[in-house]
Structure formats: structure tokens, C-alpha cells
């Protein structure tokens, strides 16, 4: 009798959510200095739901608040729940801003 290995289902290829993301046009890697226009451009590039972008922008986010809103573990979760977007969107934003953060701070 032959040894037969169990059949394993092929898993779909996992594509990166964010790959080598760069700041919005004409913005520096120092996101702390981004204008509201640059923040909106950043969000528009990542979120295709314009109503969600509007809901986030209604909170008056400044460049210096981006870390708290999207990178700080506890504060970003509170912000996510306040605005009401999904954990998947939060992860996408965290990954994109995290790439910029790491580039700026040389991490």
C-alpha cells in the first residue's frame, strides 16, 4: 500500500497592502508638518470611500496628530472606534504612515 499524503488546498497569494509608500506630492517625510490638504491627499490615496475620508477629516487632524491617530497603539484604536472604520483600514493606514515614519526617523 502506497503512502498517500493528504491533499492541501493551495492558499491564495498574499499581496502586500502597502508597499514602499511615499508621502503625498510635495510633502516631506516629516508628517508632523503636513497640512490638512496633504493629510487629505494621504487618506485619499489609501481609502477609496470618500465618506470615510470626510469622517476622518472632520476631526480636524493636524500633522502633529497623525502619530496619535494612526500609529500609537491605544490612541489609534480609540480614534478608529470613534470614527468607526474597520480594523483593516486601520492596519492599512498604520502600515503606510509607519513606512513614512521609519524613513523619516531612520528606523
C-alpha positions in Angstrom: 0.0 0.0 0.0 1.3 3.4 -1.0 1.7 6.2 1.5 -0.6 8.9 0.3 -0.1 12.4 1.6 -3.2 14.4 2.4 -4.2 17.0 -0.2 -3.5 20.5 0.9 -5.5 23.3 -0.6 -3.5 25.9 -2.3 -3.6 29.2 -0.4 -4.1 32.4 -2.5 -1.0 34.6 -2.9 -0.9 37.3 -0.3 -0.2 40.7 -1.7 1.2 43.5 0.4 -1.4 46.1 1.5 1.1 48.9 1.3 4.5 48.6 -0.4 7.1 51.4 -0.3 4.5 54.1 0.3 5.7 57.7 -0.1 4.4 61.0 1.3 1.8 62.9 -0.7 3.1 65.1 -3.6 5.3 68.0 -2.3 5.1 66.8 1.3 8.2 65.8 3.2 8.7 62.6 5.2 8.2 64.7 8.3 4.5 64.1 8.6 4.3 66.3 11.7 4.4 69.3 9.4 1.8 68.1 6.9 -1.0 70.4 6.1 -4.7 69.4 6.1 -4.5 69.3 2.3 -1.6 66.8 2.5 -3.3 64.7 5.1 -6.4 64.5 2.9 -4.3 63.5 -0.1 -2.6 60.8 2.0 -6.0 59.5 3.1 -7.4 59.7 -0.5 -4.6 57.5 -1.8 -5.3 54.8 0.7 -9.1 54.9 1.3 -11.4 54.8 -1.6 -14.5 55.6 0.5 -14.8 59.4 0.2 -17.4 59.5 3.1 -14.9 57.8 5.4 -12.1 60.2 4.4 -14.5 63.0 5.1 -15.4 61.5 8.5 -11.8 61.3 9.4 -11.0 64.8 8.3 -14.0 66.2 10.3 -11.9 65.5 13.4 -9.5 68.3 12.5 -6.4 66.2 12.3 -3.2 68.1 12.1 0.2 66.7 11.0 1.4 66.5 14.7 -1.7 64.4 15.5 -1.1 61.8 12.8 1.1 59.7 15.2 -1.6 59.5 17.8 -4.4 58.9 15.3 -2.8 56.2 13.3 0.4 54.8 14.9 0.1 54.9 18.7 -1.4 51.5 19.7 -4.0 52.6 22.2 -4.8 56.1 21.0 -5.2 54.9 17.3 -7.6 52.2 18.4 -9.7 54.8 20.3 -9.7 57.0 17.2 -10.6 54.1 15.0 -13.6 53.3 17.2 -14.7 57.0 17.4 -14.7 57.5 13.7 -16.0 53.9 13.0 -13.7 52.5 10.4 -12.6 48.8 10.2 -9.5 47.3 11.7 -8.4 46.5 8.1 -8.5 50.2 7.2 -6.6 51.0 10.4 -3.9 48.5 9.5 -3.5 49.9 6.0 -3.2 53.5 7.4 -0.7 52.3 10.1 1.4 50.5 7.6 1.6 53.4 5.2 2.3 56.0 7.8 4.6 53.6 9.5 6.7 53.3 6.4 6.9 57.1 6.2 7.7 57.3 10.0 10.5 54.8 9.7 12.0 56.5 6.7 11.9 59.9 8.4 13.4 58.6 11.7 15.9 56.3 10.0 14.5 53.2 11.6 
